[in-house]
Amino acid sequence: MASNPSEFVQLFIRHERRVFAYLMTVLGNASDAEDVLQQTSVTLWSKFDEFEPGTDFAAWAIRTAYLTARNHLRSRSRSRVCFSQAMFDAVAAQAATQPSEPDAVHDALGDCLELLPAEDRDIIRQRYELDASVHSIAERLERSVHAVYRALARVHASLFRCVTKKLAAEK
């Protein structure tokens, strides 16, 4: 029986990306996946006292996400075309058995981003975290649009090499 709030937070944060990736696979829509992830997190929190410490939190969370996604799709089935239950179950079962490779890629990318020079990190942050257009980045940096595209291409190539190298070293 688990009941420690900080333990829940640590476990949930550690496995949240994998549960979200699972929901994206099952639901195929980021908006629905985010909604179901929120519902799943509330359910996990309310039932955390039923979780057995030492067991697989990710499996428990994914099973809860599966049930929440099924309910979500059932409630929406009246308003739009949905997969059959058999199709949903097949996709859900396959997605649940996938390794958490996106976590390794994400972790490697985070490490590689930290290794970038501050100016390169800033361009990446503006483009992807702040969703700024290349044109607005060029204006802010007082560079040409072409120069910003070149900088992004260079940084992307650098990140690709770094992530590939880190993942190869882990194997």
Secondary structure as the mmCIF struct_conf table of DSSP 4:
data_model
#
loop_
_struct_conf.conf_type_id
_struct_conf.id
_struct_conf.beg_label_comp_id
_struct_conf.beg_label_asym_id
_struct_conf.beg_label_seq_id
_struct_conf.end_label_comp_id
_struct_conf.end_label_asym_id
_struct_conf.end_label_seq_id
HELX_RH_AL_P HELX_RH_AL_P1 PRO A 5 LEU A 27
HELX_RH_AL_P HELX_RH_AL_P2 ALA A 30 SER A 46
TURN_TY1_P TURN_TY1_P1 LYS A 47 LYS A 47
HELX_RH_3T_P HELX_RH_3T_P1 PHE A 48 GLU A 50
BEND BEND1 PHE A 51 PHE A 51
TURN_TY1_P TURN_TY1_P2 PRO A 53 GLY A 54
BEND BEND2 THR A 55 THR A 55
HELX_RH_AL_P HELX_RH_AL_P3 PHE A 57 ARG A 76
TURN_TY1_P TURN_TY1_P3 SER A 77 SER A 79
BEND BEND3 ARG A 80 ARG A 80
HELX_RH_AL_P HELX_RH_AL_P4 GLN A 85 ALA A 96
TURN_TY1_P TURN_TY1_P4 THR A 97 THR A 97
BEND BEND4 GLN A 98 GLN A 98
HELX_RH_AL_P HELX_RH_AL_P5 GLU A 101 LEU A 115
BEND BEND5 LEU A 116 LEU A 116
HELX_RH_AL_P HELX_RH_AL_P6 ALA A 118 ILE A 124
HELX_RH_PI_P HELX_RH_PI_P1 ARG A 125 GLU A 129
BEND BEND6 LEU A 130 LEU A 130
HELX_RH_AL_P HELX_RH_AL_P7 VAL A 134 LEU A 141
TURN_TY1_P TURN_TY1_P5 GLU A 142 GLU A 142
HELX_RH_AL_P HELX_RH_AL_P8 VAL A 145 GLU A 170
#
